[in-house]
Amino acid sequence: MIDSLVRALSDQSLLALDSSEQLLTDVLAYAETHAKKREAYWHHKRLTQVDVGRGGLRTSPAQVLHELGVATTLLTASPLSQVARHWAAVRYCATLTRGRGGRLALTPDANEVVYHHKVTQSEQLGIGLALVVAKRLLGRQHRGWTFHAVDAEVALKAGFVDRVGMVESTSRTKMRPDYILLGHHATKRRRRMKIVVLECKGTHQTPSFVHGQLARAAVQVQTLKVGGHLPPSLMVASHLAETGITSYVLDPPGDDELWSGPDDEFDELLSTRPEDQFWQPHAVTRGPEPGRQAPARLPSPAEETAAEPDAAEELPPGAPQVFDIPEQQRGWFTGILTRAVAATALLFAGDSDHASGYATPRQRGTEDPRSQPGLFDLDPAWATSTAATQELPNGISAEGTRHRAPLGRGRVLEVFRGVESHLYRQLTHGRVGAYLRDAPAFLGRQTGVPTDGGVYSFGQDGTVLIVRVLDSGG
C-alpha cells in the first residue's frame, strides 16, 4: 500500500482555477458587508481578475509538497528542526491524489480528519497550492523570469521593530501577507528584480467561504509598500474536497520592478551584508474613499447577516499597519530578499551552517532575544546531521539531507531534500548572483526518468525533493 501511495505522488493531475467576474463581485460584496463592523475591510487593494487560461493547470502532489517544504523551511524553530523540515513531505504525502476526471483532489483519509487538524491541513496545503499556481501564472506573464518565495515575516523582521506584547504581535501578523515572490531576470550584462506579494488561503468548508478569505487577503497584501508605492500582488484561496480542488485567484495590480542595473552593480550589491534597520510600521489613516471599489451588486439580506469567520481567520479591529520600505532603500531590500532566498535553499538542503551567514542578527534572534525573538533556530553544523550526496538523472547530483522512517516488514520511507551540487557550491561560496542566473537551467537538464521507483520533484530554484520506499538495508 505504501508503495502505491508514494508512486501516486508523481501523478499529473488537473488543478482547476477560477478568476471569474462573479468571484470578484462576491469578494467585494463580502468586504462591503463586513466593513460595517470591522474598519480593516475598507482598506483593501483594488482587485482585478486574472487570465488563468482554460482548463486549469497540471501539477502533481509531489510538486505541491515540494513548494510547501521550501517555503516553510525558514519557520521551523525546533530542537528537531532537521526532522521537522521533512514533515511537509511525510505528514501530507497521503492527502492529495488524482481523483475523478483526472482532477487533483483530497484523499478520503485527508477529508476525514477532525476539525482542528483540518484547519492546519488547509493552511499548509493552501500554501503549497498557491505557490504552484502563482509561479505558473507569473511564468506565463513574465517570460524569462524566475520567482523565489520568501516568507514575508522573515523579510520584514530585518527592517521593522515591533516592540509590543506577544498577544498583540500575533494579532497584528494577521494583517501581513504570507510571502514575497522575488522575481529575477538576467541578460548577458544586466539584472532585473521585481516582487509580487502573495497571500495563500485554503479551506475545507463550502466554496463560498473563499469569498471572505480573499476579502481578508486583499487587506493583507496592501500592507507592504516600497517607496510609498504598492507592488503587484496575487491572492490564491484553494477549496479542498474529495471531488476536486479549485484554486480561486485574484490579482491586485501595483508598481512593477524593484531594482535593475548592470551585472557588476548587482554583484556589488550582494557582496555587502545588509544591516538590520529600525523602522516603525504606520497605521493607515485614510477613511473610505468616495471612489473606492464597490461590488457590482449590493449584498443580499443573507450576506448582510453572514456569520463571522472563525476567530483565527478574522482581521483584528482597527486599520491595518503598513510596512513602507523607503525609496532609497530599494537596494537594501533587494539584498535582504536575495539573501533570504539563499538561506531558504540551504536550509531546505539541511545546511544551516552556511545558511546562518545569509541572515541578519534580528532574523537569527541574536540581536536581543528578549524583545526581538528570532523567527527560526539554526541547527548545529551540517556535519552532525544526515548529510548526503544524491545521484540524479543525466549524471548530475544534489547535496542535501535524508531522513528515514521505518515502515515495518523491513521497509523504510526515505525523504531526501537537497540542492543541485553545482548550485549548492555557488551558495556556500557566497555567489548568490551566479546561483540566481544558473538555477533556471537546472530544470532543462532533468529529462531522464529515475529507475529506482522513487518520486522526484525538481524546482526552478535548483532544489530537489525525493520520496521513495526502500528495503531497510538499502
Secondary structure, DSSP 8 states (H G I E B T S, - for coil): -HHHHHHHTT--EEEEEE--HHHHHHHHHHHHHHTTT-GGGGG----------SS-EEE-HHHHHHHHHHHTGGG--STTHHHHTTHHHHHTTTTEEE-GGGBEEE-HHHHTS-HHHHHHHHHHHHHHHHHHHHHHHHHHHSTT-EEEEEEHHHHHHTTB---S-HHHHHHHGGGS-SEEEEEEEE-SSEEEEEEEEEEEEEESS-TTHHHHHHHHHHHHGGGEEETTB---EEEEEEE--TT--EEEEE------EEEEEEHHHHHHHHHS------B--EE------TT----SS---HHHHT-----TTTS--SS--EEEEE-GGGHHHHHHHHHHHHHHHHHHHTT-HHHHGGGS-HHHHT-S-TTTS--SS---S-GGGS-EEEEE-GGG-EEEEEEEEEEEETTEEEEEEEEEEHHHHHHHHTT-HHHHHHHHHHHHHT--S--SSS-EEEE-TTSEEEEEEEEETT-
